[in-house]
């Protein structure tokens, strides 16, 4: 259950929500097609493997929710802000190609 919400400035992207229990960043992405959603996931997972930082990803049809935090300390770190910024860049890249 989310007990608090705020919207941090994540590298210039202010539409990520900061929530608690555990403290993490959340964003929902909507896609016009499952193909676009799949391409976003493909690029995001490649980034995760290279960056060695993994988020909780929930998929519902062509909507994707990303929740990212540093699990070892149950808090948000610079890694999470970098992840959020990169996820947004991937999203804009995929949307631009659609």
Secondary structure, DSSP 8 states (H G I E B T S, - for coil): ----EE---BTTBTT-EEETTTTEEEEEEE-SSHHHHHHHHHHHHHHHHHHT---EEEEETTEEEEEE-BTTTTB--HHHHHHHHHHHHHHHHHHHH-
